[in-house]
């Protein structure tokens, strides 16, 4: 059976889900990608942030967060902390999570473009698969090159 997806603010997730969500992000971003940085920030618990959570057999196996962002280029919505467990990569789960995150951003803030800070190695994937466009020069984020990418509002 395919992993289930649901969308909720942090306050509506169970303590176990919150733990598992943060554990997955730390396992991938901090350990696997060797990025020693404070993974937990003030964005996760904001009232206007929602999390797309993928669960399989009781485990969190993927997630992304969606939130409004007031950028120098104007208001936008942002999708971030997008991660899939190694055990579920290549299964189509990433596409399902991104589709749910895009739908959520468009439903909540339909007039806003959608931004992501993509790892540079994945920028072409986001361009080809979803239509994102690179915004500016790559930047270093915890030792990994990233680039801001924008998907215009519909």
MDAnalysis code that builds the backbone (N, CA, C; Angstrom):
import MDAnalysis as mda
import numpy as np

u = mda.Universe.empty(462, n_residues=154, atom_resindex=np.repeat(np.arange(154), 3), trajectory=True)
u.add_TopologyAttr("name", ["N", "CA", "C"] * 154)
u.add_TopologyAttr("resid", np.arange(1, 155))
u.add_TopologyAttr("resname", ["UNK", "UNK", "UNK", "UNK", "UNK", "UNK", "UNK", "UNK", "UNK", "UNK", "UNK", "UNK", "UNK", "UNK", "UNK", "UNK", "UNK", "UNK", "UNK", "UNK", "UNK", "UNK", "UNK", "UNK", "UNK", "UNK", "UNK", "UNK", "UNK", "UNK", "UNK", "UNK", "UNK", "UNK", "UNK", "UNK", "UNK", "UNK", "UNK", "UNK", "UNK", "UNK", "UNK", "UNK", "UNK", "UNK", "UNK", "UNK", "UNK", "UNK", "UNK", "UNK", "UNK", "UNK", "UNK", "UNK", "UNK", "UNK", "UNK", "UNK", "UNK", "UNK", "UNK", "UNK", "UNK", "UNK", "UNK", "UNK", "UNK", "UNK", "UNK", "UNK", "UNK", "UNK", "UNK", "UNK", "UNK", "UNK", "UNK", "UNK", "UNK", "UNK", "UNK", "UNK", "UNK", "UNK", "UNK", "UNK", "UNK", "UNK", "UNK", "UNK", "UNK", "UNK", "UNK", "UNK", "UNK", "UNK", "UNK", "UNK", "UNK", "UNK", "UNK", "UNK", "UNK", "UNK", "UNK", "UNK", "UNK", "UNK", "UNK", "UNK", "UNK", "UNK", "UNK", "UNK", "UNK", "UNK", "UNK", "UNK", "UNK", "UNK", "UNK", "UNK", "UNK", "UNK", "UNK", "UNK", "UNK", "UNK", "UNK", "UNK", "UNK", "UNK", "UNK", "UNK", "UNK", "UNK", "UNK", "UNK", "UNK", "UNK", "UNK", "UNK", "UNK", "UNK", "UNK", "UNK", "UNK", "UNK", "UNK", "UNK", "UNK", "UNK"])
u.atoms.positions = np.array([
    [0.838, -1.179, 0.000],
    [0.000, 0.000, 0.000],
    [0.888, 1.250, 0.000],
    [0.482, 2.260, -0.721],
    [1.247, 3.505, -0.822],
    [1.179, 4.275, 0.496],
    [2.222, 5.019, 0.817],
    [2.191, 5.844, 2.030],
    [1.026, 6.829, 1.995],
    [0.452, 7.086, 3.159],
    [-0.627, 8.067, 3.263],
    [-0.023, 9.457, 3.429],
    [-0.751, 10.458, 2.962],
    [-0.329, 11.855, 3.100],
    [-1.385, 12.618, 3.874],
    [-0.954, 13.489, 4.752],
    [-1.880, 14.443, 5.344],
    [-1.151, 15.756, 5.590],
    [-1.935, 16.818, 5.685],
    [-1.404, 18.169, 5.833],
    [-1.957, 18.755, 7.118],
    [-1.068, 19.304, 7.948],
    [-1.515, 19.878, 9.215],
    [-0.455, 20.823, 9.764],
    [-0.898, 21.793, 10.582],
    [0.086, 22.584, 11.317],
    [0.718, 21.703, 12.396],
    [1.859, 22.107, 12.887],
    [2.589, 21.318, 13.876],
    [1.724, 21.003, 15.097],
    [0.924, 21.959, 15.551],
    [0.114, 21.769, 16.758],
    [-0.907, 20.641, 16.612],
    [-1.272, 20.293, 15.367],
    [-2.264, 19.238, 15.147],
    [-1.642, 17.869, 14.912],
    [-0.319, 17.785, 14.882],
    [0.356, 16.501, 14.738],
    [0.542, 15.887, 16.119],
    [0.561, 14.569, 16.178],
    [0.812, 13.902, 17.457],
    [2.268, 14.106, 17.864],
    [2.538, 13.910, 19.133],
    [3.919, 14.034, 19.618],
    [4.834, 13.068, 18.874],
    [4.343, 11.875, 18.593],
    [5.142, 10.886, 17.865],
    [5.418, 11.348, 16.442],
    [4.407, 11.916, 15.775],
    [4.614, 12.422, 14.416],
    [5.643, 13.551, 14.393],
    [5.543, 14.468, 15.342],
    [6.497, 15.578, 15.407],
    [7.903, 15.033, 15.619],
    [8.045, 14.107, 16.541],
    [9.353, 13.492, 16.789],
    [9.876, 12.836, 15.522],
    [9.035, 12.022, 14.875],
    [9.463, 11.294, 13.678],
    [9.788, 12.228, 12.516],
    [9.016, 13.298, 12.381],
    [9.259, 14.288, 11.325],
    [10.632, 14.936, 11.531],
    [10.900, 15.405, 12.751],
    [12.191, 16.030, 13.028],
    [13.326, 15.015, 12.946],
    [13.073, 13.797, 13.367],
    [14.112, 12.760, 13.303],
    [14.502, 12.489, 11.852],
    [13.497, 12.366, 10.962],
    [13.788, 12.133, 9.547],
    [14.606, 13.286, 8.977],
    [14.199, 14.509, 9.259],
    [14.940, 15.659, 8.745],
    [16.367, 15.671, 9.268],
    [16.557, 15.390, 10.534],
    [17.925, 15.344, 11.091],
    [18.728, 14.202, 10.485],
    [18.104, 13.034, 10.325],
    [18.813, 11.893, 9.735],
    [19.317, 12.214, 8.333],
    [18.500, 12.904, 7.545],
    [18.882, 13.199, 6.161],
    [19.737, 14.462, 6.070],
    [19.237, 15.574, 6.592],
    [19.940, 16.842, 6.400],
    [21.223, 16.944, 7.223],
    [21.193, 16.493, 8.465],
    [22.352, 16.654, 9.346],
    [23.325, 15.490, 9.212],
    [22.810, 14.250, 9.247],
    [23.694, 13.084, 9.229],
    [24.080, 12.695, 7.798],
    [23.098, 12.344, 6.960],
    [23.399, 11.878, 5.600],
    [24.134, 12.936, 4.781],
    [23.649, 14.180, 4.839],
    [24.256, 15.244, 4.039],
    [25.375, 15.971, 4.788],
    [25.641, 15.548, 5.986],
    [26.737, 16.074, 6.807],
    [26.688, 17.596, 6.942],
    [25.513, 18.102, 7.273],
    [25.323, 19.536, 7.463],
    [25.053, 19.810, 8.935],
    [26.066, 20.239, 9.633],
    [25.910, 20.558, 11.050],
    [25.353, 21.973, 11.179],
    [24.041, 22.063, 11.322],
    [23.379, 23.351, 11.489],
    [22.137, 23.120, 12.330],
    [21.571, 24.175, 12.910],
    [20.367, 23.998, 13.729],
    [19.152, 23.689, 12.851],
    [18.795, 22.435, 12.758],
    [17.699, 21.993, 11.902],
    [16.361, 22.574, 12.357],
    [16.157, 22.677, 13.637],
    [14.893, 23.216, 14.144],
    [14.972, 24.734, 14.159],
    [13.940, 25.364, 13.613],
    [13.902, 26.822, 13.594],
    [12.502, 27.291, 13.955],
    [12.301, 28.572, 13.940],
    [11.012, 29.122, 14.327],
    [9.911, 28.964, 13.299],
    [10.235, 28.508, 12.105],
    [9.232, 28.406, 11.042],
    [8.270, 27.245, 11.282],
    [8.778, 26.119, 11.766],
    [7.949, 24.920, 11.909],
    [6.696, 25.140, 12.743],
    [6.804, 25.855, 13.848],
    [5.689, 26.006, 14.782],
    [4.841, 27.252, 14.530],
    [5.161, 28.024, 13.495],
    [4.353, 29.210, 13.207],
    [2.914, 28.807, 12.908],
    [1.992, 29.670, 13.262],
    [0.565, 29.410, 13.039],
    [0.229, 29.247, 11.559],
    [0.996, 29.903, 10.683],
    [0.694, 29.870, 9.252],
    [1.530, 28.847, 8.479],
    [2.278, 27.998, 9.178],
    [3.052, 26.929, 8.536],
    [2.282, 25.623, 8.634],
    [2.215, 24.902, 7.512],
    [1.638, 23.556, 7.536],
    [2.681, 22.566, 7.036],
    [2.529, 21.335, 7.477],
    [3.457, 20.267, 7.125],
    [2.719, 19.202, 6.328],
    [3.308, 18.807, 5.206],
    [2.832, 17.638, 4.464],
    [3.603, 16.463, 5.050],
    [2.885, 15.475, 5.546],
    [3.524, 14.343, 6.218],
    [3.114, 13.056, 5.514],
    [4.108, 12.272, 5.112],
    [3.871, 10.963, 4.489],
    [4.197, 9.890, 5.520],
    [3.244, 8.979, 5.716],
    [3.428, 7.891, 6.679],
    [3.260, 6.556, 5.971],
    [4.098, 5.612, 6.379],
    [4.013, 4.252, 5.848],
    [4.266, 3.288, 7.001],
    [3.314, 2.412, 7.235],
    [3.425, 1.424, 8.317],
    [3.769, 2.101, 9.643],
    [3.124, 3.237, 9.908],
    [3.311, 3.929, 11.166],
    [4.534, 4.819, 11.252],
    [5.342, 4.874, 10.200],
    [6.566, 5.680, 10.197],
    [6.408, 6.905, 9.311],
    [6.986, 8.026, 9.721],
    [7.071, 9.197, 8.844],
    [8.195, 8.918, 7.854],
    [7.852, 8.912, 6.555],
    [8.830, 8.575, 5.512],
    [9.067, 9.727, 4.537],
    [8.407, 10.842, 4.772],
    [8.620, 12.010, 3.932],
    [7.873, 13.197, 4.494],
    [8.353, 14.387, 4.167],
    [7.697, 15.592, 4.653],
    [8.167, 16.816, 3.865],
    [7.382, 17.853, 3.937],
    [7.742, 19.187, 3.439],
    [6.917, 20.175, 4.247],
    [7.403, 21.390, 4.349],
    [6.615, 22.408, 5.034],
    [6.285, 23.517, 4.047],
    [5.146, 24.167, 4.280],
    [4.634, 25.214, 3.400],
    [4.294, 26.416, 4.280],
    [4.774, 27.587, 3.881],
    [4.544, 28.770, 4.710],
    [4.637, 30.032, 3.858],
    [4.006, 31.129, 4.310],
    [4.139, 32.393, 3.591],
    [5.486, 33.027, 3.915],
    [6.007, 33.763, 2.938],
    [7.316, 34.394, 3.098],
    [7.260, 35.788, 2.491],
    [7.700, 36.770, 3.240],
    [7.824, 38.123, 2.704],
    [9.267, 38.306, 2.280],
    [9.507, 38.120, 0.976],
    [10.869, 38.208, 0.443],
    [11.133, 39.612, -0.085],
    [12.389, 39.882, -0.411],
    [12.731, 41.191, -0.978],
    [12.037, 41.410, -2.318],
    [11.647, 40.328, -2.971],
    [10.945, 40.431, -4.252],
    [9.433, 40.495, -4.061],
    [8.972, 40.591, -2.811],
    [7.546, 40.657, -2.529],
    [7.049, 39.397, -1.849],
    [5.764, 39.378, -1.499],
    [5.213, 38.224, -0.803],
    [5.214, 36.978, -1.694],
    [5.502, 35.858, -1.088],
    [5.508, 34.569, -1.792],
    [5.085, 33.502, -0.797],
    [4.859, 32.312, -1.299],
    [4.746, 31.160, -0.413],
    [6.016, 30.355, -0.620],
    [6.357, 29.554, 0.359],
    [7.624, 28.838, 0.311],
    [7.406, 27.375, 0.680],
    [8.066, 26.503, -0.038],
    [8.087, 25.078, 0.285],
    [9.512, 24.763, 0.711],
    [9.648, 24.165, 1.873],
    [10.981, 23.881, 2.373],
    [11.045, 22.614, 3.190],
    [12.272, 22.282, 3.598],
    [12.545, 21.081, 4.392],
    [11.874, 19.854, 3.762],
    [12.001, 19.780, 2.442],
    [11.411, 18.702, 1.641],
    [12.351, 17.507, 1.701],
    [11.874, 16.387, 2.224],
    [12.740, 15.228, 2.428],
    [11.947, 13.929, 2.285],
    [12.615, 12.924, 1.736],
    [12.058, 11.573, 1.624],
    [13.075, 10.608, 2.218],
    [12.600, 9.675, 3.023],
    [13.479, 8.675, 3.627],
    [14.177, 7.867, 2.538],
    [15.428, 7.479, 2.759],
    [16.145, 6.681, 1.759],
    [15.366, 5.444, 1.311],
    [14.634, 4.835, 2.219],
    [13.870, 3.623, 1.896],
    [12.741, 3.872, 0.909],
    [12.339, 5.134, 0.730],
    [11.200, 5.448, -0.134],
    [11.569, 6.315, -1.336],
    [12.847, 6.513, -1.562],
    [13.276, 7.269, -2.738],
    [13.099, 6.411, -3.985],
    [12.728, 7.054, -5.077],
    [12.529, 6.335, -6.333],
    [11.189, 5.639, -6.435],
    [10.287, 5.911, -5.495],
    [8.975, 5.249, -5.490],
    [7.856, 6.156, -5.980],
    [8.174, 7.418, -6.264],
    [7.147, 8.385, -6.638],
    [6.630, 9.183, -5.449],
    [7.101, 8.867, -4.253],
    [6.636, 9.583, -3.064],
    [7.038, 11.055, -3.105],
    [8.226, 11.359, -3.574],
    [8.663, 12.762, -3.651],
    [7.692, 13.581, -4.495],
    [7.266, 13.031, -5.618],
    [6.332, 13.744, -6.490],
    [4.990, 13.951, -5.798],
    [4.541, 12.963, -5.034],
    [3.268, 13.094, -4.311],
    [3.359, 14.174, -3.234],
    [4.477, 14.198, -2.515],
    [4.650, 15.215, -1.476],
    [4.710, 16.602, -2.102],
    [5.483, 16.766, -3.178],
    [5.585, 18.074, -3.827],
    [4.228, 18.502, -4.382],
    [3.479, 17.582, -4.983],
    [2.152, 17.928, -5.505],
    [1.241, 18.411, -4.374],
    [1.277, 17.731, -3.245],
    [0.453, 18.142, -2.101],
    [0.901, 19.503, -1.573],
    [2.204, 19.732, -1.517],
    [2.724, 21.014, -1.044],
    [2.336, 22.145, -2.000],
    [2.450, 21.899, -3.302],
    [2.049, 22.908, -4.288],
    [0.558, 23.205, -4.181],
    [-0.248, 22.170, -4.057],
    [-1.697, 22.366, -3.916],
    [-2.017, 23.185, -2.671],
    [-1.334, 22.887, -1.584],
    [-1.567, 23.611, -0.328],
    [-1.168, 25.075, -0.471],
    [-0.014, 25.339, -1.055],
    [0.438, 26.721, -1.250],
    [-0.538, 27.490, -2.136],
    [-0.992, 26.863, -3.200],
    [-1.919, 27.541, -4.125],
    [-3.282, 27.769, -3.490],
    [-3.730, 26.839, -2.658],
    [-5.029, 26.995, -2.003],
    [-4.983, 28.092, -0.933],
    [-3.897, 28.160, -0.192],
    [-3.787, 29.125, 0.906],
    [-3.432, 30.530, 0.420],
    [-2.555, 30.625, -0.572],
    [-2.063, 31.919, -1.049],
    [-2.053, 31.912, -2.582],
    [-3.222, 31.888, -3.225],
    [-3.287, 31.714, -4.680],
    [-2.620, 32.831, -5.477],
    [-2.514, 34.013, -4.909],
    [-1.925, 35.144, -5.631],
    [-0.402, 35.197, -5.509],
    [0.171, 34.308, -4.721],
    [1.611, 34.356, -4.463],
    [2.385, 33.348, -5.309],
    [3.549, 33.780, -5.809],
    [4.483, 32.842, -6.417],
    [4.969, 31.883, -5.333],
    [5.514, 30.750, -5.759],
    [6.021, 29.749, -4.820],
    [7.537, 29.689, -4.945],
    [8.229, 29.815, -3.822],
    [9.687, 29.779, -3.784],
    [10.179, 28.496, -3.131],
    [11.318, 28.024, -3.606],
    [12.053, 26.961, -2.930],
    [13.532, 27.331, -2.961],
    [14.242, 26.941, -1.924],
    [15.703, 27.056, -1.908],
    [16.212, 25.660, -2.233],
    [16.421, 25.399, -3.509],
    [16.767, 24.051, -3.978],
    [18.265, 23.812, -3.915],
    [18.628, 22.584, -3.571],
    [20.029, 22.219, -3.708],
    [20.380, 22.351, -5.187],
    [21.524, 22.945, -5.469],
    [21.914, 23.218, -6.849],
    [21.895, 21.950, -7.702],
    [22.272, 20.834, -7.131],
    [22.294, 19.570, -7.872],
    [20.901, 19.128, -8.306],
    [19.849, 19.667, -7.671],
    [18.472, 19.291, -8.006],
    [17.735, 20.374, -8.785],
    [18.381, 21.491, -9.068],
    [17.708, 22.614, -9.720],
    [17.117, 22.228, -11.069],
    [17.857, 21.489, -11.864],
    [17.356, 21.091, -13.181],
    [16.107, 20.213, -13.054],
    [16.080, 19.346, -12.067],
    [14.902, 18.508, -11.803],
    [13.681, 19.390, -11.542],
    [13.820, 20.402, -10.679],
    [12.694, 21.281, -10.363],
    [12.265, 22.095, -11.584],
    [13.218, 22.481, -12.415],
    [12.887, 23.210, -13.641],
    [12.070, 22.332, -14.582],
    [12.568, 21.140, -14.840],
    [11.937, 20.262, -15.825],
    [10.634, 19.646, -15.322],
    [10.609, 19.241, -14.073],
    [9.447, 18.513, -13.549],
    [8.297, 19.437, -13.172],
    [8.618, 20.620, -12.622],
    [7.568, 21.473, -12.060],
    [7.483, 22.858, -12.684],
    [8.480, 23.261, -13.460],
    [8.443, 24.573, -14.088],
    [9.041, 25.703, -13.272],
    [9.745, 25.377, -12.193],
    [10.439, 26.409, -11.422],
    [11.522, 27.053, -12.290],
    [11.840, 28.315, -11.991],
    [12.932, 29.030, -12.664],
    [13.914, 29.525, -11.607],
    [15.187, 29.458, -11.928],
    [16.213, 29.938, -10.993],
    [16.116, 31.448, -10.854],
    [16.278, 31.915, -9.635],
    [16.142, 33.340, -9.326],
    [17.456, 34.098, -9.388],
    [18.510, 33.503, -8.874],
    [19.766, 34.244, -8.787],
    [20.941, 33.282, -8.700],
    [22.070, 33.804, -8.312],
    [23.288, 33.006, -8.225],
    [23.201, 31.998, -7.080],
    [23.859, 30.852, -7.234],
    [23.881, 29.871, -6.146],
    [24.514, 30.460, -4.880],
    [24.079, 29.935, -3.740],
    [24.620, 30.358, -2.452],
    [24.899, 29.132, -1.602],
    [25.819, 29.283, -0.685],
    [26.195, 28.196, 0.209],
    [25.256, 28.175, 1.406],
    [24.651, 27.035, 1.656],
    [23.808, 26.846, 2.832],
    [24.323, 25.617, 3.560],
    [25.020, 25.827, 4.643],
    [25.579, 24.744, 5.468],
    [26.479, 23.813, 4.659],
    [27.246, 24.397, 3.731],
    [28.204, 23.606, 2.969],
    [27.669, 22.978, 1.700],
    [26.399, 23.226, 1.372],
    [25.796, 22.688, 0.146],
    [25.298, 23.868, -0.684],
    [25.659, 23.888, -1.966],
    [25.199, 24.967, -2.839],
    [23.701, 24.841, -3.089],
    [23.011, 25.966, -2.949],
    [21.572, 26.065, -3.176],
    [21.307, 27.206, -4.150],
    [20.109, 27.243, -4.681],
    [19.669, 28.365, -5.496],
    [18.191, 28.610, -5.225],
    [17.809, 29.889, -5.157],
    [16.390, 30.208, -5.027],
    [15.714, 29.962, -6.366],
    [14.548, 29.332, -6.311],
    [13.781, 29.049, -7.519],
    [12.350, 29.514, -7.299],
    [11.716, 29.974, -8.381],
    [10.371, 30.545, -8.303],
    [9.442, 29.856, -9.293],
    [8.237, 29.575, -8.820],
    [7.158, 29.057, -9.656],
    [6.058, 30.114, -9.635],
    [5.728, 30.715, -10.788],
    [4.742, 31.796, -10.793],
    [3.365, 31.337, -10.321],
    [2.642, 32.263, -9.696],
    [1.254, 31.996, -9.310],
    [0.451, 31.721, -10.572],
    [-0.570, 30.937, -10.423],
    [-1.410, 30.620, -11.592],
    [-2.468, 31.662, -11.797],
])
